[in-house]
Amino acid sequence: MTNGFRRVGDGRIGLDLAPEEGAVLRGLVEQLLELMEALPAGDPGLAELGISESTEAPEDPALARLFPDGYRDDPDAAGEFRRYTESGLRDGKREAAETVLKGLAETKIVLDDVQAHAWLRCLNDLRLTLGTRLEVTEDFYERAEELDWDDPRYALYAVYDWLGLLQDTLVRSLW
């Protein structure tokens, strides 16, 4: 199992993944891209300008976590905020995920600062999505310890924890 990210020569950041780890991460990123694929409905001309006709939060809890309301106490302001920002947020998340996929295609993963920040954004999105699906709360570790190894959720909790390790070591490497 990987020890996570680390600084390598020339100020770059490296990551050594076992083939199985790379396959898991690739699969998660591909699923994230698939999840974000459905764009809000609206006028294609406005979409080209980054404006959506959609003002409602996504029904899928994971998407709602990735694209939260900008104003919790003001539905009208939240809708307007979403209308002008969600398209750009989607594009940024998609670009970060595609950067990770490109990195995973390499035999040796070495990132510059721009790529490392894209990886950090994507790892965060993966953890938010998986954490929402697993209903992760403050008692995450206690709940995970109670699971039997045979429980199908056990592997998902382990992946969530592993993504946290990757995210943590990447943040530390960027300091």
Order of alpha helices (4+ residues) and beta strands (2+ residues): beta-beta-alpha-alpha-alpha-alpha-beta-alpha-alpha-alpha
